[in-house]
Amino acid sequence: LLIRGTSVGFIKYLVDGIDIVSYSGTQNILQTLDPNDIEKIEVLKGPMASTLYGNGGAGGIISITTKKGMEGKTHINFRTMFTQYANDYADYAGYNQNYSLNISGGGEQFNYFLGVGYNLYPTTKLTDINNGIEDKTWSYTAKIRGKLSNISADLSLQYGNEYKGVGSTTPSNNKYRVSLGLSPLTVSPLSDSRYSQRSFLTTLHLTHTVADNWYHDLTIGYNIMNQVINYYTKSGLATYNNFELLLSKMNVRYFMFYDHPWSEDLKSSITAGFEYNGYEIHLMSISSTTPLTDFFTSFTPATANSASFNKSPYSSTGYF
C-alpha cells in the first residue's frame, strides 16, 4: 500500500496517536481491528507528515482514531452482515459473516466504550481435499475516560486474534475440467498452511491543564504482535516449515504547551517535549523433512534440518 504523492518508505500507521508495529509494512493490528470501532481516518503526506514525524513520515501517515465513550444513557449497538462469493465450480461457498457489538455511556467525570467483533470467512471448496480451516477473526476493545479537577486520563486496551488456513491440491479444480468435457484427474495433496496472528495495543493518555494557556500532555503506548505460520509441502518427502515472529514496541511522548499574550498584537507560544521509541523483533524459523503416509492427518516433523533465531532490539529518543 502506497499513498499517492509519496515514493519512499513504508506508510506509518497510528492508532489513537500510537505508532503501531508492522511487519513488511502491512501486517499489524489493523488486520484484526473491527471497522465498526473506528471513528475517523486521516491521511497525511508531504511536508505536513515530515514536520510532525520526521523521516518516519516520508512514506505518508495514516492516522486512525477509535471511538470513545459518550456522556449520557448507555448506548448499545449491534450490527451484522452476510455476503457470499459465488463460484459455479465450487462444491461449497458459504456466507461470509460479520458481527459487531459495542456498548458506551457514562457521565462528565467518567465514561466508557466496550466493543467486540467477530468475522468468519468460510472455506470455499474447489477441490476434493481441503484442510477445512476457516478464516476467523476476533477483536476486543475497552476504553475508559476519567476526569478529576484539572487532570484527565484515557486508558485504551485493544486485542485481536486471527486464525486461517489454506489447503492446496492438484489438479486444482476437477469440477471445471468436467465442465469442459475432460476426464477428472486423481487429486493428490500438495500443501497445507496454517496461520495465526495475535495483536495487543494499550494506550494511556494523561493531560494536566494548569491554566487556559498552559498544559502538559503525556502519552504512553505498548504494542505487541505475535505471528505463527506452519507450512507443509509434499514432493517425495514432506517438508515442514515453522515461522514465528514476535514484534513489540514501547512509545512514550511528552510535550508542554504555553501561550503568553504580551499585547493585543504580540504573543508567544512555547512547545517543548521528548519522544522515546523502543522496538524489538524476535524471529524464529525451523525446517525439517520426513516421510509420511497420510499428509493431512499423520504428519510428524523429524529433527530439524535447519533452524535460526534472531533478536534485534533498538531504541531512539528525540527532543523538541
N, C-alpha and C positions, 0 to 999 in steps of 0.2 A: 504494500500500500504506500503510495506517494501522494503528497499534496501538490497540486498544480502550482507552478511558480517556484518550486524548490528542486534542487538537483543533488544535494549532498546529505549524507547521513540518514539514519532511521528517524521516523517520527517519534517524538517524545509524547507519551501518554500520561495524563494527570487525572487522578480520580480524587475529587474533593481536595485538590491542591497538592496531592502527594504524587511524586514521580514513581510510578509502579515499575517493578522488574519485568523485563521481557526477554524472551529467547528468540533470536533471529528476527527481532523487531516486531513480531506479530503474536507470539504465543505468550499470553499473560492472563491476568484475572478477568479481562474483558470477555474471554470465551465462556465464562460461567456467570457473568453479571446479568441479572434479569433486566431486560429493556424497560419493563414497567416501573422499575425503581429509579429511572433516570429522569431528572428534572430538566436539564438543558445540556447541550453540547456546543462548545465554542472552538473554532479553528483559528489559530494564529500562525502567521508566517512572515518571512522577511525581517525587516528592521525591528518590528514590534516583538517578535519571538526572540530575536537575538539580544535585544535590550533587556528583556525580562529573564532570560535563561542562558545567556552567553552562547558559547559554541554548541552547547547541547540542544539549542533550539534551531540549528541550521537546517534541519530536515523538516521543520514545522512542528507545531504543538496542537494536540487535540486534548482539550480540557473538558472533562465530564463532571458534572455536579449531580449528585444523587439527591433524592427527596428527603426532606426533613419533616419533623413533627409539626402539626398545625395547632394553634390555640383553638379552644372550643370543645364541642362534644366529640366523642370518639367517632372516627370515620372508618368504615370497613369497606374495602373494595376487593372484588373478586372478578377476574377475567379468565376466559378460556377460549381457545381457538383450535379448530381441527382443519387440517389440509391433507391432500392426498396427491402423491406423484403417480400419474397414470403411465403405464407401460404395457403395451399389448402383448409383449413377450415375457412378462414377469409372471411366475407362478403365484406370487403373492405380493401385494403392495398395500401395506397397512396405512392407517391415518397417522399423520404427524399430530402430536398432542402438546398443547402449551397451556399451562395453568399458572396463575399468579394471584396471590393473596397478600394484601397489606393492611395494616391497622395503624392509625395515627390519632393523636389527640393530646390534651394537656392544657395548661394554663400559661400565664405570662411568665411565671418563675420556673416552670418545668414542663417539657413536652417530649413526646417520643414518637418513633416510627419503627414498625416491625414489618418485615416482608419475607415471604418465602415463594420461590418459583420452582417449577418442575417442567422440564421439556423431555419428550420422548419421540425419537425418530426411529420407527421400526425398520428392521432389516427387510429390504426388498429382495426377494429370492428370484434370481435369474438362472440359477443352476441347481443341479440335483444335490449338491453338497454345499452347506453353508454353516459357518460356525454359530449362527443364531444369536450373536451378541448385538443388542440394540444400543443405539446412541442415547444415553440418558444423562441429563444434567440437573443437578440440584443447586439452588442458590439461596442463601440466607443473609438477611440484613437486619441489624439492630442499631438504632441511633437514638441517643438521648441528649437533651439540651437543658442545662440548668443555669440560672442567673441569681446571683446573690450580691446585693448592693451594686458595686461598680465592676464586678468580675463576672464574666460569662464563660461557660465551659461547654464544649461539644465533644461527645465521645461517639465514635462510629466503629462497628465491627461488621466485617463482610467476609463470608466464606462461600466457596463454590467447589463443586465436585463433579467431574465429567468422566464417564466411562463408555468406551465404544470398542468395536472390533470389526474386522473385515476378513472374510474367507474368500480365497481365490481358487478357482478350478480351471481345468482345461478339458474340453472346449468351453468357452465362456458362456455359450448360450445355445443349447441344443434345440430349444423351442424355436429359435429363429431359423436354424438350419432346416428343421422340418417344414417350416412355412415356405421355404424356397424349394421344397421337393427333394432335399438332400437327406441322406441317412444320418441318424444321430450317431455320435461318436462316444466311445467309452469315456466317462468322466473320471479323472484322477485328481486328487488334491495336490495343490502346489504350495500354497502358503496360508498362513493364519496369523494375523497380527492383532494384538490387544493393547489398548491404550487407555491410560488413566491420568487425570490431572487434578490436583487439589491446590487451591489458592486461598490465601488468607490475607486480609488487609485490616489493620486497625489504625485509627487516627484520633489524636487528642488535640483539640484546638482551644487555647485559652486567650482571652482578651481582657486586659486591665485598662479601664478608662479612668485616667487621672483627672482629666478635665475635658471640656468640649474640644480643645485644640491639642490634646496630648494623650496618647495611648500607647500601650505595649501589646505586642501580638506574638504568640508562641505556638508553633505547630510541630507536633511530633508524630511521625508515621512509621509503621513497620509492616513490611510486605514480604510474604514468602510464597514460593511456588514449587511444587513437587510434581514431577512428570516421570511416568514409568511406561516404557514401551517393550513388550515382548513380541518377538517376531520369529516365526518358524518357517523355514523353506525346505523343500524336498527336491533333491536331484541326486538319486542314488542314495547317499547318506543324507540325513536330515541335519540342517544347521539351525542352531538355537542362538539367537542374539538377544541380549538383555541390555537395555539402555535406561539409565536413571539419572535424572537431572534435579538438582536442588539449588534454587536461587533464593537469596534473601537480601533485603535492603533496609537500612535504617536511615531515616531522613529527619533532620532537626533544623527548623528555620525560625529565627527570631528577628523582629525588627521593631524599632521605636519610631514613632512619628510625632513631631512637634511643629506647630504652626503658630507664628507670632506676628501679629499686625503692628508695625511701627507707626503707621499713619494710614489715612484713607487711601493713599496712593502707593504705599510701600509695605510689604510684608515679607517674611522669610519662612521657609519650610525646611525642616531638617529631618532626614530619614537615615537611620543607622542600624546595622544589624549584622548577622552572620548566618551561614548555612553550612551544615555538615551532612555528608552522604557517605555511608559505609555500605559496601557491596561485597557479597561473597558468592562464589559459584562452586558447587561440587558436581563433578561429572564422573559417572562410572559406566564402563562398557565391558560386557562379558560375551564371549563367543565360544561355542562348543559344537561338536558333531557327534552323532551316534546313530547306529542302525535303528530302524523301527519297523513295526508290523502294522500298526494302526495309527496313522498320522495324527488324527484329531483326538484320540482318547487315551493313548498309552505312551505319549511322548515323555521320556525321562532324559534330561540332559546329562551327558557324561562329564568327566572332569574338564574344566575349562581349557580350551586350546589357547586362548588368549584373553587377557584381562588388562584393564587400565583404569586408573583412578587419578583424578586431577582436582586440585583445590586451588582456587585463585581469589584471594581477598584483595580489596583495595579500598581506599577511602580518600575523600577530598574535603577541604574546608575553605570557604570563601568569606570575605568580609566586605561590607559596603557601608 
